[in-house]
Amino acid sequence: MDINGLPAPIYKILGVTLIELLIVVAILATLTGLGITGYSSYRDTAYINTTKQEIVEIAALIDRYKLATGNWPGSLSDVKQQDRQDPWGNNYVYARIPNLIGQVNTAGTDIRRDANEKPLNTFYDLYSKGIDGESVSSITFRTSRDDVIRARDGEFIGLASDY
């Protein structure tokens, strides 16, 4: 009731103004944005960790193949991993590094190189092209920074940007 004994207008009874409603919506939008950002970061970390583990598994299969046959596999199909994909839906890349005259790079791509233009590995490269699905031979280029790589013959497995 109003002071004069007359009924109060409906907007005064409800007690919510347009400004208050806009403030609540803005707070909810901010919290949602923070939640989505946190989830995306968590998901990316999980994908990278999964990719690192899968590279370790594939490298173990490649090493077992070498022990069994005396030769490095020519491609991932030799170790039955040709259709294996990383969490972003890209096929893993395997490239035999030619270290003797007459050998060819089986991936048809340039061998992965570090900032000093030295090969990352001695016998083979194994990597994921990362979230963007693109890669170039030098890991210092922007398109290769998100790649998950195997370097120093397996001593390092992680993001190219961390190498």
Secondary structure, DSSP 4 states (H G I P E B T S, - for coil): --TTSSPPPHHHHH---HHHHHHHHHHHHHHHHHHHHHHHHHHHHHHHHHHHHHHHHHHHHHHHHHHHHSS--SSGGGGT-TT-B-TTSPBPEEEE---STT---TTSSPPPB-TTS-BS-SSEEEEE-TTTT---SBTTSGGGTT-EEEEGGGTEEEEGGG-
